[in-house]
Amino acid sequence: MYIYDEFYAQAVFDLVDKALAMVYSKINKKDYAEAYFILEGLTVFNQLDSSWLACEDEDRIRITNKFYGAAVITVLRAIDKAGYLESTTFPSLEDFLQRAEEWGNDMEIMFGGDKYALFCKTVAKRLFQDKTSAHLALEMARLIEFGKTLPEDQDIEVENRITLLKKLFTQEKWFARAVDTDERDGSPNFVLSCVWKEYKEHLRNAPKKPLIGGPGWDITKWPEETKVEYVLDGGSGDNLVDD
C-alpha cells in the first residue's frame, strides 16, 4: 500500500505529538509518575520506530526533541524532589535513563541541539553507581557459596555465571564518566513552559491530516473504497509505486 512519500513518517510523528501532549497535561496536573510512564513508553517506541525522523521539516524534529528533553528533565527533577526517584517505585528506571541518554546522543549527532543526554547519565550515576557494584558483589558472593555445595561435575554453569559477573564488575558503567555539573544544567532550553510554547507554535504549520486519502492517519479507519485506491495493483495506478 502506498499513499505518498511522507505519509507514514507524518503518521508516526502525529503519535509522538499526542504522547508529548499527554506528558505536558500530566505535568501541569503534577501527576509526575504518569508523565514518567508515558515518557518511558515513548522512549522505547522511538527506538523501535523512529520513522518520524525522515520528515523533511528538520526544524519540527529539533523542537520536538527539545521538548522531549525538557519534559524528561522536568519530570525526573520533580520526582527526585518528591523523594521517590528510585527503582522500588520505577523498576526499569536505569533502563529508561540509559535509553533516554542513548536517544539524546543520537539526536544530538543527527540534528545538534540540546544535551539532555548528559543529565540522564549523571542522574543514573548518582542513583546506581554504588548500588550496581554492591548488587553485583552480593550476587557473586552468593554464587560462589552456592557453587561450593555442588559436585565438581555440576558447577560449570555457576562458574560461567561468576565469570560473567566478574566481567560486569570490572567493566566501566555506561554512566561512569558523567559529572555533577551536567545534572545541575540550568539552561533556558530546559524551561518547560518556554519550550512548550515554542513547540506548539511550530506545530501550527504541521499537517493535521493526510494530504490525500482518508480523513485521518489511521488507515484501518478509512472506508474500504478509499483504501483500495492505494493498494498496489488494486486501484487506478495514479498513486502507486513500483514493487
trRosetta pair geometry for C-beta under 8 A, 3 or more apart (Angstrom, degrees):
i j d omega theta_ij theta_ji phi_ij phi_ji
1 219 7.4 122 143 166 154 165
1 227 7.5 -37 -131 -170 133 86
1 230 5.3 55 -165 123 85 94
1 231 5.3 -37 -98 -103 82 55
1 232 6.6 -120 -74 -14 29 81
2 230 6.0 -145 69 -176 45 89
2 232 6.4 66 2 -65 102 90
2 239 6.6 -171 103 137 90 84
2 240 5.9 108 58 -137 124 46
2 241 4.9 -166 -143 12 174 102
3 7 4.1 74 72 -64 120 167
3 210 6.5 -55 162 -157 147 138
3 212 6.6 178 -178 80 94 93
3 213 5.0 -24 -140 -54 123 144
3 219 7.9 -147 -50 -89 133 129
3 230 5.1 0 -85 -145 66 148
3 239 6.7 -9 -149 160 34 133
4 7 5.1 116 55 -39 68 104
4 210 7.9 142 27 -166 110 101
4 211 6.4 -30 33 56 154 119
4 212 6.4 98 -26 38 125 111
4 239 7.1 -70 -67 -160 75 109
6 9 5.0 -66 -159 52 69 113
6 10 5.2 67 141 -26 93 106
6 54 7.3 -169 -123 112 77 95
6 55 6.0 78 -151 -117 119 68
6 56 6.8 -72 -88 -6 141 95
7 10 6.1 -66 -150 39 23 106
7 11 6.3 24 155 -22 64 109
7 210 6.1 22 -131 -126 98 110
7 213 7.5 58 -127 4 137 151
8 11 5.5 -54 -147 34 33 114
8 12 6.4 30 156 -15 66 103
8 51 5.7 -60 128 160 100 149
9 12 6.0 -56 -150 38 30 107
9 13 6.2 34 150 -23 64 108
9 51 4.9 -136 -103 147 66 90
9 52 5.4 131 -171 -112 73 36
9 53 7.7 -108 -147 48 112 32
9 54 4.4 -117 -101 70 141 99
9 55 4.9 178 140 -61 126 75
10 13 5.3 -51 -144 36 34 118
10 14 6.5 44 152 -27 64 99
10 52 7.6 102 -91 -122 20 79
10 55 6.4 102 -75 -100 68 114
10 207 5.7 -1 -163 62 140 128
10 210 7.5 136 91 -101 134 64
10 217 7.1 -142 112 -112 84 120
11 14 5.7 -48 -156 26 32 115
11 15 7.2 32 147 -16 60 99
11 210 7.9 1 -71 -75 96 97
11 217 3.9 153 -125 -168 88 117
11 218 7.8 138 -153 -64 118 43
12 15 5.6 -50 -158 31 40 113
12 16 6.6 41 146 -19 67 102
12 49 6.0 -133 -135 136 139 115
12 51 4.6 109 19 69 159 106
12 52 4.5 -134 100 -53 103 92
13 16 5.5 -52 -151 35 37 114
13 17 6.4 40 150 -21 67 103
13 52 3.8 134 -74 -134 77 117
13 55 5.9 32 -59 -44 147 143
13 60 7.7 36 -163 133 140 128
13 64 7.7 -97 -152 -90 93 167
13 206 7.6 -135 131 -165 129 129
14 17 5.6 -50 -147 35 33 113
14 18 6.5 34 153 -19 64 104
14 217 5.1 -176 46 -24 155 163
15 18 5.7 -54 -148 36 32 111
15 19 6.4 32 153 -19 65 105
15 45 7.7 -117 127 160 125 148
15 217 8.0 -137 -40 107 83 151
16 19 5.8 -56 -150 35 31 111
16 20 6.4 27 154 -15 65 108
16 42 6.9 100 -132 -152 70 112
16 45 7.9 -172 -90 107 80 126
16 46 7.4 71 -108 -86 116 95
16 52 5.6 -63 -3 -14 142 171
16 64 6.6 48 130 -174 128 136
17 20 5.9 -59 -147 39 30 108
17 21 6.3 34 153 -22 65 105
17 64 7.4 -78 -83 -120 75 119
17 203 6.7 120 -138 -122 134 135
17 206 7.5 163 -80 116 155 160
18 21 5.6 -52 -148 33 31 114
18 22 6.7 34 152 -19 63 102
19 22 5.7 -54 -155 34 33 112
19 23 6.6 38 147 -22 65 103
19 38 6.0 173 -170 175 87 103
19 41 7.4 -139 -144 92 132 102
19 42 4.6 145 145 -89 148 121
19 45 7.7 -178 -59 49 167 151
20 23 5.3 -46 -148 31 38 117
20 24 6.5 39 153 -19 66 101
20 42 7.3 95 -61 -125 69 163
20 64 7.1 -141 -35 -154 164 84
20 67 6.0 67 -168 116 138 125
20 68 6.5 -84 -104 -81 120 75
20 71 6.8 -151 -144 -30 86 160
20 199 7.6 -108 138 165 141 151
21 24 5.8 -52 -150 35 33 111
21 25 6.4 36 150 -21 64 106
22 25 5.5 -53 -148 36 33 115
22 26 6.4 33 154 -18 66 105
22 38 5.4 -151 105 -143 115 157
23 26 5.9 -58 -151 36 30 109
23 27 6.4 30 152 -20 65 107
23 35 5.0 87 -152 -149 70 87
23 38 5.0 -158 -79 96 82 131
23 39 5.8 79 -114 -62 131 87
23 42 7.6 -51 -50 -7 130 149
23 71 5.1 40 140 -164 138 145
23 75 7.6 -72 -168 -57 105 135
24 27 5.6 -53 -147 35 33 113
24 28 6.4 35 154 -21 65 104
24 71 7.0 -86 -71 -104 70 121
24 192 7.8 168 -121 172 88 115
24 196 5.8 114 -127 -119 137 130
25 28 5.8 -54 -151 33 30 112
25 29 6.6 16 154 -7 63 109
26 29 5.8 -65 -150 46 32 104
26 31 4.4 -89 -164 76 83 101
26 32 7.3 138 140 -89 101 23
26 34 4.6 -139 -141 92 139 105
26 35 3.8 -178 100 -66 126 86
26 38 6.6 160 6 10 150 138
27 30 7.3 31 -177 -81 35 30
27 31 7.7 -94 -65 54 21 63
27 32 6.9 55 -112 -96 63 68
27 35 5.1 75 -60 -98 75 155
27 71 7.0 -125 -47 -139 146 87
27 74 6.1 31 -138 123 140 132
27 75 6.6 -97 -95 -79 107 86
27 78 7.7 164 -139 -6 87 161
27 192 6.8 -106 144 164 157 160
30 78 7.6 -153 -145 -175 72 141
31 34 4.5 0 141 30 111 117
31 35 6.3 134 98 -22 71 90
32 35 5.3 -53 -145 39 38 116
32 36 6.2 48 153 -27 67 100
32 75 5.4 156 -158 -148 91 75
32 78 4.5 -153 -103 104 150 125
32 79 5.1 -167 133 -64 133 85
32 82 7.1 168 49 3 145 145
33 36 5.5 -49 -153 29 31 116
33 37 6.7 28 152 -17 64 103
33 79 7.1 110 -76 -104 62 116
33 89 7.6 -100 -120 167 114 119
34 37 5.7 -52 -148 35 36 109
34 38 6.5 36 153 -18 66 104
35 38 5.8 -55 -150 36 32 110
35 39 6.3 32 152 -17 65 108
35 71 7.2 -136 176 -179 115 103
35 75 4.8 -149 112 -110 118 126
36 39 5.8 -61 -151 39 29 110
36 40 6.2 32 153 -23 66 106
36 75 5.3 165 -76 164 73 131
36 76 7.8 106 -106 -74 104 59
36 79 6.4 39 -63 -53 137 148
36 90 6.6 -80 146 -100 143 139
36 96 7.9 39 -179 174 92 167
37 40 5.5 -48 -145 33 33 115
37 41 6.5 33 155 -17 63 104
38 41 5.8 -55 -151 38 31 110
38 42 6.3 30 152 -18 65 108
39 42 5.6 -55 -144 39 32 112
39 43 6.2 36 156 -24 66 105
39 68 7.8 138 -137 -158 97 80
39 71 6.3 -172 -95 124 126 114
39 72 6.0 150 -169 -93 145 74
39 75 6.2 -168 -6 38 153 163
39 96 7.7 76 110 -166 95 124
39 100 7.8 18 155 -90 109 126
40 43 5.8 -53 -149 31 28 112
40 44 6.7 26 154 -13 62 104
40 92 7.0 105 -158 90 138 118
40 96 4.8 -57 -116 -113 97 126
41 44 5.9 -56 -151 38 32 108
41 45 6.2 34 151 -20 66 109
42 45 5.4 -55 -145 39 33 116
42 46 6.2 39 155 -26 67 102
42 68 7.5 -143 123 -131 136 113
43 46 5.8 -47 -148 29 30 113
43 47 6.9 23 155 -13 60 104
43 96 6.4 104 63 -149 154 76
43 99 4.8 108 149 120 121 122
43 100 5.4 -58 -126 -76 144 76
43 103 6.1 -130 -149 -14 89 154
44 47 6.0 -62 -156 38 33 106
44 48 6.4 25 151 -15 67 110
44 99 6.6 -20 -76 -172 59 162
45 48 5.7 -64 -149 40 33 108
45 49 6.3 -39 175 44 70 92
46 49 7.4 -91 -135 68 19 53
46 50 5.6 51 -178 -90 66 85
46 103 5.8 55 103 -126 136 136
47 50 7.1 11 -109 -47 20 106
47 99 6.3 -91 -32 -156 144 107
47 102 7.6 41 -98 96 126 122
47 103 6.6 -102 -66 -79 94 105
50 53 4.9 3 156 3 96 120
51 54 5.7 -41 -175 14 58 116
52 55 5.9 -11 -177 -15 58 113
52 61 7.4 159 133 -107 89 94
52 64 8.0 -76 135 103 133 165
53 61 6.1 82 -126 -134 62 135
53 110 7.2 5 -167 139 132 158
55 58 7.9 174 96 -66 81 42
55 60 6.6 -51 110 73 139 124
55 61 6.4 169 64 -57 107 106
57 60 4.0 35 122 12 117 117
57 61 6.8 151 102 -17 68 83
57 206 7.5 -154 74 -104 167 83
58 61 5.2 -49 -150 35 43 116
58 62 6.3 45 152 -23 70 102
58 111 6.5 -177 -170 -127 101 109
59 62 5.7 -52 -148 34 33 112
59 63 6.5 24 158 -11 66 105
59 202 6.7 -146 131 -147 101 131
60 63 6.2 -58 -144 41 30 102
60 64 6.2 33 156 -21 64 110
60 202 5.8 170 -107 150 70 122
60 203 7.6 100 -135 -87 105 58
60 206 6.1 114 -128 -88 143 111
61 64 5.8 -59 -149 37 27 113
61 65 6.4 25 155 -16 64 108
61 111 6.0 -139 114 -104 115 156
62 65 5.9 -58 -150 38 29 108
62 66 6.2 34 151 -24 64 107
62 111 5.3 -162 -89 162 86 129
62 112 7.6 -6 -120 71 118 79
62 113 5.6 166 -154 -64 99 152
63 66 5.2 -48 -144 34 36 119
63 67 6.4 36 156 -18 65 100
63 195 7.8 171 -165 -168 79 82
63 198 5.9 -138 -146 128 121 100
63 199 5.1 170 153 -103 107 66
63 202 4.9 110 63 21 163 163
64 67 6.0 -54 -150 36 30 106
64 68 6.4 34 150 -20 63 105
64 199 6.8 104 -91 -138 46 108
65 68 5.4 -50 -146 35 34 116
65 69 6.3 34 155 -18 66 105
65 107 4.8 168 -146 -173 146 148
65 111 6.6 135 22 75 157 143
65 113 6.5 105 96 89 123 149
65 114 6.8 177 124 40 94 112
66 69 6.0 -56 -151 37 28 110
66 70 6.4 26 152 -17 63 109
66 113 6.3 -98 -76 175 93 135
66 114 5.1 126 -116 -16 70 141
66 189 6.4 -102 -155 -171 105 99
66 195 5.6 -150 133 -149 100 119
66 198 7.5 -35 98 92 138 129
66 199 7.2 -160 78 -74 99 102
67 70 5.5 -54 -144 39 34 112
67 71 6.1 37 155 -22 67 105
67 192 8.0 78 -148 -145 72 69
67 195 5.0 165 -98 144 69 113
67 196 6.4 97 -130 -87 116 52
67 198 7.9 -166 -66 75 102 92
67 199 4.3 28 -59 -75 141 149
68 71 5.8 -58 -150 35 28 111
68 72 6.5 31 153 -21 64 105
68 116 8.0 -154 105 44 76 157
69 72 5.7 -50 -148 32 32 113
69 73 6.5 27 156 -14 64 106
69 104 6.3 94 -101 -112 110 112
69 114 4.6 175 67 115 163 135
69 116 3.3 -175 -155 -15 107 147
69 189 7.7 -2 96 139 125 107
69 190 7.0 -84 124 -103 94 88
70 73 5.9 -57 -149 39 31 108
70 74 6.1 32 154 -21 66 110
70 114 7.7 -64 -46 -169 78 162
70 116 7.5 -122 -50 -79 36 139
70 189 6.9 -137 -76 142 106 65
70 190 4.9 176 -116 -140 79 52
70 191 7.2 -34 -146 61 127 22
70 192 4.9 155 151 -99 113 65
70 195 4.3 155 0 39 167 162
70 196 7.8 -132 97 -42 141 73
71 74 5.7 -54 -142 38 30 112
71 75 6.1 25 162 -16 66 110
71 192 6.5 92 -84 -124 54 113
72 75 6.2 -61 -146 39 23 106
72 76 6.2 16 161 -13 63 113
72 100 5.6 143 -139 -159 150 144
72 116 5.8 103 68 166 127 142
72 119 7.6 136 111 91 109 127
72 120 6.9 -28 151 -72 135 108
73 76 6.1 -60 -142 41 26 106
73 77 6.1 24 161 -17 64 112
73 116 5.8 -119 -46 -134 109 112
73 119 5.5 -12 -101 140 103 164
73 185 8.0 -79 -133 72 146 107
73 190 5.0 -26 73 -159 157 123
74 77 6.1 -62 -148 39 23 108
74 78 6.3 21 157 -19 63 111
74 190 7.5 179 -50 174 81 86
74 192 4.6 23 -68 -57 150 135
75 78 5.8 -57 -146 36 28 110
75 79 6.3 22 159 -13 65 108
76 79 6.0 -57 -145 40 29 107
76 80 6.0 31 156 -21 65 110
76 85 6.5 74 -163 -124 69 137
76 119 7.7 145 67 144 147 113
76 120 7.8 -175 -51 -102 168 68
76 123 6.0 -34 169 -120 142 166
77 80 5.6 -56 -144 38 29 113
77 81 6.2 31 156 -21 65 106
78 81 5.8 -53 -148 35 29 111
78 82 6.5 23 153 -15 62 109
79 82 5.7 -59 -148 40 32 110
79 84 6.0 -82 -176 73 86 77
79 85 4.5 112 117 -73 100 92
80 83 7.7 53 175 -66 31 24
80 85 4.1 -21 -85 -2 65 147
80 123 7.6 -113 -73 -138 141 116
82 85 7.9 112 58 -28 81 84
84 89 4.7 66 168 -31 104 162
85 89 7.6 -77 -104 55 16 129
85 90 7.5 -19 -148 22 48 128
85 93 7.3 131 -177 -145 68 146
85 123 7.7 -75 159 -172 139 118
85 127 7.0 -100 128 -97 97 136
86 89 5.9 87 65 18 70 95
86 90 7.3 145 84 36 30 84
86 93 7.1 -140 170 6 16 166
86 127 6.8 -171 -110 -154 64 116
87 90 6.2 -77 -122 79 37 63
87 91 5.7 60 -177 -126 80 34
87 92 8.0 122 -138 -10 88 13
87 93 5.0 -127 -91 27 69 118
87 94 6.8 -11 -87 -17 120 94
87 127 7.8 132 -30 159 92 121
87 128 8.0 77 -38 -90 126 102
87 131 8.0 177 12 134 132 159
88 91 7.7 19 -138 -77 12 66
89 93 8.0 59 75 -54 77 128
90 93 4.0 90 104 -64 110 100
90 96 7.2 -49 160 13 126 141
92 95 4.4 -49 -175 46 87 121
92 96 5.7 96 122 -29 87 94
93 96 5.6 -55 -148 34 31 112
93 97 6.4 29 156 -18 66 105
93 127 7.2 -77 125 131 131 156
94 97 5.7 -53 -148 37 33 112
94 98 6.3 32 154 -18 66 106
94 124 6.0 96 -134 -138 75 105
94 127 7.5 -155 -83 97 87 119
94 128 5.2 73 -100 -76 122 158
94 132 8.0 115 -119 -76 157 115
95 98 5.8 -57 -148 38 30 110
95 99 6.2 29 155 -18 65 107
96 99 5.8 -57 -145 38 30 109
96 100 6.1 26 158 -16 66 109
97 100 5.9 -56 -143 40 28 109
97 101 6.2 30 155 -21 63 108
97 120 4.7 169 -163 -176 77 95
97 121 7.5 146 161 -79 104 30
97 123 6.1 -139 -130 85 134 107
97 124 4.2 161 127 -69 148 111
97 127 8.0 164 -32 46 164 133
97 175 7.7 5 129 -75 125 135
98 101 5.6 -54 -145 37 30 113
98 102 6.3 30 155 -19 65 105
98 120 7.7 177 -69 147 20 120
98 124 6.8 86 -60 -102 72 159
98 174 5.8 60 -124 88 109 154
98 175 7.8 -103 -90 -49 84 101
99 102 5.8 -54 -147 37 30 110
99 103 6.2 29 154 -18 65 107
100 103 5.7 -53 -144 39 31 112
100 104 6.1 33 155 -20 64 107
100 116 7.4 -67 158 122 106 109
100 117 7.4 -175 129 -110 69 61
100 120 4.7 -172 94 -107 109 156
101 104 5.7 -54 -146 37 28 112
101 105 6.4 30 155 -19 63 105
101 117 4.6 94 -151 -156 60 80
101 120 4.1 -149 -67 92 88 127
101 121 5.0 99 -123 -59 140 82
101 124 7.3 -59 -36 -5 142 140
101 174 7.4 138 89 141 147 119
101 175 7.7 -141 -72 -89 172 89
102 105 5.8 -54 -150 35 30 111
102 106 6.4 29 154 -18 64 107
102 117 7.6 135 -28 -131 13 117
103 106 5.8 -56 -149 37 31 111
103 107 6.3 28 155 -17 66 108
103 117 7.7 -171 71 -91 54 101
104 107 5.8 -56 -144 38 29 109
104 108 6.3 32 156 -21 64 106
104 114 7.6 -82 -150 102 102 81
104 115 7.1 91 164 -159 120 35
104 116 4.9 -130 -121 73 142 80
104 117 3.1 -173 95 -60 124 90
104 118 8.0 -120 122 -4 142 53
104 120 6.6 158 10 13 143 131
105 108 5.7 -56 -148 35 29 111
105 109 6.5 29 154 -19 64 105
105 117 4.7 105 -50 -125 72 166
106 109 5.8 -56 -152 34 31 111
106 110 6.3 15 157 -7 66 112
107 110 5.9 -63 -142 46 31 103
107 111 5.6 -34 -180 38 70 108
107 113 7.2 -51 135 59 100 115
108 111 7.3 -77 -115 61 16 66
108 112 6.3 33 -160 -131 56 21
108 113 6.4 -133 -112 57 67 68
108 114 7.5 -121 -88 68 95 41
108 115 6.4 51 -97 -97 142 67
108 117 6.6 -91 -12 2 133 131
113 189 8.0 161 180 -153 84 147
114 187 7.8 178 -135 98 89 148
114 189 5.2 -172 -109 152 110 141
114 190 7.5 135 -155 -66 125 83
115 118 5.0 18 151 5 104 114
115 119 7.6 127 120 -13 70 87
115 182 7.8 -97 129 -144 113 98
115 185 7.5 -159 83 -118 99 166
116 119 5.1 -45 -162 31 58 120
116 120 6.5 59 144 -21 76 98
116 190 7.2 135 -90 -98 101 115
117 120 5.8 -54 -152 35 36 111
117 121 6.4 36 152 -20 67 107
118 121 5.7 -54 -148 36 32 113
118 122 6.3 29 156 -18 66 107
118 178 6.8 147 -165 -130 67 92
118 182 3.8 -122 150 -152 105 127
118 185 7.2 92 89 -35 116 141
119 122 6.0 -61 -150 37 28 107
119 123 6.4 28 155 -18 65 106
119 182 5.7 -153 -77 150 44 88
119 183 5.8 109 -141 -109 67 49
119 185 6.0 -93 -77 27 106 124
120 123 5.9 -54 -147 36 30 110
120 124 6.4 30 155 -18 64 108
121 124 5.8 -58 -152 37 30 112
121 125 6.4 31 151 -22 64 105
121 174 7.4 -118 -128 129 96 81
121 175 4.6 174 -167 -129 73 83
121 177 7.8 -20 160 70 137 68
121 178 4.1 -179 126 -81 99 125
121 182 6.8 -13 67 117 97 155
122 125 5.5 -49 -147 32 35 113
122 126 6.5 34 155 -17 65 103
122 175 7.3 175 -73 -168 20 109
122 178 4.0 -171 -84 169 62 130
122 179 6.8 -45 -103 67 116 30
122 180 6.6 129 -159 -114 128 27
122 182 4.2 169 -35 80 139 110
122 183 3.9 -135 112 -49 136 97
123 126 5.9 -57 -151 37 31 110
123 127 6.2 15 157 -8 67 114
123 183 5.9 131 -60 -113 69 115
124 127 6.0 -65 -141 45 28 102
124 128 5.4 -29 -179 28 68 119
124 174 7.6 -18 115 85 151 95
124 175 4.1 -151 94 -79 112 158
124 178 7.3 128 59 -6 86 158
125 128 7.1 -74 -115 54 14 77
125 129 5.0 29 -169 -48 60 117
125 173 7.6 142 -105 100 77 131
125 175 4.2 -155 -62 140 82 116
125 176 7.0 138 -111 -100 113 21
125 178 4.4 -158 -14 57 144 126
126 129 7.2 6 -79 3 9 108
126 183 7.0 28 -21 -68 137 162
127 131 7.3 -33 147 17 58 130
128 131 5.3 -76 -142 55 49 107
128 132 4.9 53 163 -34 88 108
128 173 7.7 -179 109 -169 106 151
128 175 7.1 91 65 43 110 145
129 132 6.3 -58 -149 29 16 108
129 133 7.0 7 158 -8 55 109
129 173 6.7 -163 -115 44 72 161
129 175 7.1 -116 -73 91 91 113
129 176 7.6 115 -117 -106 108 61
130 133 6.1 -62 -153 40 32 107
130 134 6.1 27 155 -16 69 112
131 134 5.7 -59 -143 41 30 110
131 135 6.0 32 158 -23 66 109
132 135 5.8 -55 -146 34 26 111
132 136 6.4 22 158 -15 63 107
132 173 6.4 97 91 -100 160 139
133 136 6.0 -57 -148 38 29 108
133 137 6.2 28 156 -19 64 110
133 169 7.2 87 -137 -144 71 76
134 137 5.8 -57 -146 38 29 111
134 138 6.2 29 156 -20 65 108
135 138 5.9 -56 -148 36 28 110
135 139 6.3 24 156 -16 65 107
136 139 5.9 -56 -145 39 30 108
136 140 6.2 32 156 -21 65 108
136 165 5.8 164 -167 -166 93 94
136 168 5.9 -149 -129 105 140 111
136 169 5.0 178 134 -89 138 86
137 140 5.8 -55 -147 36 29 112
137 141 6.4 30 155 -20 64 106
137 169 7.0 99 -71 -123 68 124
138 141 5.8 -55 -150 35 30 111
138 142 6.5 29 154 -18 64 107
139 142 5.7 -55 -149 37 33 112
139 143 6.4 32 154 -19 66 106
139 165 6.3 -150 99 -125 107 142
140 143 5.8 -56 -149 36 31 110
140 144 6.4 33 154 -22 65 105
140 162 6.2 94 -144 -135 84 78
140 165 4.6 177 -85 130 99 144
140 166 7.1 101 -122 -64 137 68
140 169 6.9 -4 -44 -58 149 140
141 144 5.8 -53 -148 33 31 112
141 145 6.5 27 155 -14 64 106
142 145 5.9 -57 -150 39 31 108
142 146 6.2 31 152 -19 66 109
143 146 5.5 -55 -144 39 32 112
143 147 6.1 38 155 -25 66 105
143 158 5.6 169 -178 -161 96 92
143 161 5.7 -137 -145 102 151 119
143 162 5.4 -172 113 -76 133 90
143 165 7.0 158 27 2 151 154
144 147 5.7 -52 -148 32 29 114
144 148 6.9 36 151 -26 60 100
144 162 6.5 89 -72 -110 77 133
145 148 5.8 -48 -158 22 34 116
145 149 7.5 29 149 -17 60 102
146 149 6.0 -60 -165 30 40 109
146 150 7.2 35 146 -24 68 107
146 158 6.3 -155 97 -125 101 137
147 150 5.8 -58 -154 26 42 113
147 155 4.7 89 -153 -153 88 125
147 158 4.1 173 -90 131 103 148
147 159 6.8 104 -131 -59 143 67
147 162 7.2 -30 -37 -39 151 135
150 154 4.6 -126 178 89 113 103
150 155 4.2 145 87 -71 130 95
150 158 6.7 161 21 0 150 145
151 154 4.8 69 61 14 84 109
151 155 7.3 -166 81 -22 40 93
152 155 6.5 -61 -145 21 29 110
153 156 7.8 -15 -177 -25 38 102
155 158 4.7 -49 -166 42 75 120
155 159 5.9 82 134 -28 84 97
156 159 5.7 -56 -151 35 32 112
156 160 6.5 32 152 -19 66 104
157 160 5.7 -52 -149 35 33 112
157 161 6.4 34 152 -19 65 105
158 161 5.7 -56 -150 37 32 112
158 162 6.3 34 152 -21 66 105
159 162 5.6 -52 -147 34 32 112
159 163 6.4 37 152 -22 64 103
160 163 5.6 -51 -151 32 32 114
160 164 6.6 32 151 -17 64 104
161 164 5.7 -53 -151 36 34 112
161 165 6.3 33 152 -19 66 106
162 165 5.6 -55 -147 38 33 112
162 166 6.3 36 153 -22 65 104
163 166 5.8 -53 -150 33 29 112
163 167 6.6 31 151 -20 62 104
164 167 5.6 -55 -154 33 33 113
164 168 6.5 29 151 -15 67 106
165 168 5.6 -54 -147 40 35 110
165 169 6.0 41 152 -28 67 106
166 169 5.4 -50 -143 32 31 117
166 170 6.5 13 161 -5 63 108
167 170 6.5 -69 -150 44 26 96
167 171 5.9 34 153 -36 65 113
168 171 5.4 -51 -137 26 30 118
172 176 4.7 -92 -174 13 90 158
172 177 7.9 28 174 -35 127 91
173 176 4.5 130 58 -51 79 93
175 178 5.1 -23 -178 -7 78 125
178 182 5.8 -97 -164 43 90 144
178 183 7.8 65 164 -38 120 96
179 182 5.7 110 67 -8 68 100
180 183 6.0 -58 -165 33 48 107
180 184 6.6 28 148 -8 77 111
181 184 5.7 -66 -147 47 40 105
181 185 7.3 77 151 -63 65 70
182 185 6.1 -13 -168 -35 37 110
185 190 6.7 93 112 4 102 151
186 190 7.5 -130 -161 58 26 118
187 190 5.3 85 73 6 85 100
188 191 5.5 -31 -160 1 56 116
188 194 6.6 -35 174 77 89 162
189 195 6.9 62 -178 -80 50 118
190 195 7.4 -7 -125 -32 19 138
191 194 4.4 46 93 18 108 117
191 195 6.6 154 79 -15 56 90
192 195 5.8 -63 -145 41 31 106
192 196 5.9 34 159 -24 69 107
193 196 5.7 -50 -143 34 29 114
193 197 6.6 31 156 -20 61 104
194 197 5.9 -55 -154 32 30 111
194 198 6.6 26 151 -14 64 108
195 198 5.6 -57 -150 40 35 111
195 199 6.0 39 151 -24 68 108
196 199 5.5 -54 -143 37 30 114
196 200 6.2 26 160 -16 66 107
197 200 6.1 -55 -143 38 26 106
197 201 6.3 30 156 -22 61 109
198 201 5.8 -56 -148 34 28 114
198 202 6.5 26 155 -18 62 107
199 202 6.0 -61 -155 34 28 108
199 203 6.6 27 151 -22 63 108
200 203 5.5 -54 -149 32 35 115
200 204 7.5 59 151 -42 60 83
201 204 6.1 -29 -172 -8 38 114
202 205 7.1 -64 180 36 47 95
202 206 7.3 55 131 -35 71 106
203 206 4.7 -43 -152 14 59 124
207 210 7.4 56 158 -102 134 19
207 211 6.8 -65 -132 -55 143 80
209 215 6.4 -48 -156 176 139 46
209 216 5.9 -75 -130 -104 98 42
209 217 7.2 -139 -137 -43 53 72
210 213 4.7 -26 113 54 150 110
210 214 6.6 65 36 59 137 61
210 216 7.4 84 -3 149 96 9
210 217 6.5 143 -46 -91 93 56
212 239 7.1 -156 111 -108 146 146
213 219 7.6 -48 167 -108 136 95
213 222 6.8 -53 166 -115 95 143
213 226 6.3 101 -169 169 62 112
213 229 7.8 -169 -115 75 71 118
213 230 6.3 4 -109 -41 111 146
214 219 6.4 145 23 -121 141 59
214 221 7.0 147 157 91 148 74
214 222 3.3 -106 -78 -108 150 105
214 223 7.0 166 -113 20 106 69
214 226 5.0 113 -77 128 85 150
214 227 7.4 7 -49 -64 123 71
215 221 7.7 -74 60 113 95 108
215 222 7.5 164 22 -106 70 71
216 221 6.1 2 57 75 121 128
216 222 7.9 -151 51 -68 74 77
218 221 4.7 51 100 11 106 110
218 222 7.8 -171 105 -27 59 78
219 222 5.1 -27 -158 0 56 122
219 227 6.3 106 179 -109 100 105
222 226 4.6 -112 173 82 110 122
222 227 4.9 131 97 -58 124 91
223 226 4.7 90 63 4 84 104
223 227 7.2 -158 92 -7 43 86
224 227 5.6 -55 -144 37 36 110
224 228 6.3 38 160 -27 68 104
225 228 6.1 -45 -143 26 29 113
225 229 7.6 40 154 -28 53 98
226 229 6.1 -52 -170 17 38 114
226 230 7.8 6 149 2 64 106
227 230 6.3 -80 -165 44 41 96
227 231 6.6 48 146 -39 77 103
228 231 5.5 -42 -144 13 43 118
228 234 5.3 -114 -165 140 74 115
228 235 5.7 142 136 -80 67 94
229 234 7.9 -110 -76 103 6 90
229 235 4.2 95 -147 -129 36 148
229 236 6.7 -5 -144 11 82 93
229 238 8.0 -23 -178 48 99 102
229 239 6.8 51 144 36 92 126
230 234 8.0 -2 75 70 27 108
230 235 6.4 26 -35 -10 21 151
230 239 5.7 -44 -108 96 78 128
230 240 7.7 167 -149 -83 46 69
231 234 3.3 0 88 41 110 139
231 235 6.1 126 48 -24 70 97
232 240 5.7 115 -119 -145 63 112
232 241 7.5 -58 -102 57 107 64
232 243 6.6 101 -179 -79 149 84
233 240 7.5 110 -40 -139 40 152
235 238 7.5 -73 121 27 113 79
235 239 7.3 -6 87 46 142 93
235 240 6.8 172 59 -53 100 112
236 239 8.0 64 65 13 91 78
237 240 5.0 -61 -144 20 49 125
